[in-house]
Amino acid sequence: MLDRLGAVVRFVGRHQAVFWTLHSLWALAWGVAFLVVGGKRPQLLRFGLVSVGAVWLTSLALPAVLRGSWIPDRRKEAARKLVLWGQKWLLQGLAFFLIPIYHRSATYPSRQVLFMTLLVLAALAATIDVVYDELVARRRPLLGAFLAFVAFACVNITLPMVWRVGGLWNLGASGALATAVFVSFVAEREEGRLVRSAVRAAGVGLFFLVLVTLGRPAVPPAPLRLAYVHFGMALAENGRDVGTPLQVLPAGTPLRLFAVAAVQAPAGLEEGVRHVWSLDGDVVSQGRLIEITGGRERGFRSRSATSLPGLRPGQRVRLEVETAHGQVIGRAEVVARQGPTPG
């Protein structure tokens, strides 16, 4: 029996690359399952916070446990791999769960492509064993940045979707938690230099918090989503939409253009949005901040207007709907064409 067991161990050792590859493929399939679930059951997001907390605590405790004498030396590497396997199982499920939720609110092309790329890379990093075990987990600053990003992405969407908390409260909570996670991995405890260590940690934390705050426009404004935009020369009698939606604009004559944009949001969520008008990429006007309330099936409608000079054929008028913090919810544009003025 022992000879057979030894033969199995040697066989696994010789082909461990194959087995880890198969495991990574299985993990990828597991992540795809979460990708589907994330599109249908967003209310499960609250369990994502538990996953972040579990990975954070075990990552901080693992080095101390491995340095101690609780676990025999010959079993420490196995214990480390077991903990990392649990972390990957939690992180890959969470990251793949978040992808479709953010994708529905992302605007392409925009700076939000960077955030979506990082989210996909985080999901893949937690799926591929050799990347997480040997590259991410062995470098504390990298592990801190990785987990801080996942924590930010999770809290940033969980608060508005589960507890209907948006605006500055959401921004502050997401940024503060991400900063705390990152600082906990890079802060060093130096005996006799507690003040110096505290100042260094505070400096790193402040820098990271500013980075998170300034990077807010690159984050998709999930769960807000632009349902539609209608352009017109005038509003309808009820004021809820434009009179006659336009597909093209008349060229060669000054005009006043109206737009009605509908933004979808969860019931109970309140958020401020504004309209930004641009002509061939140059901003020409910006509307006032409009407070919207979620829960309407076709979206909360917001209206604005802008005056335009005589347009040349081919010029593009674009409307971007963005949050008070500069996150683009969506955009639409209409092109000027030579022809009769629409009635």
Summary of the structure (lengths in Angstrom):
residues: 343
radius of gyration: 25.7
end to end distance: 89.8
largest distance: 91.4
contacts: 1058
relative contact order: 0.10
helix: 55%
strand: 20%
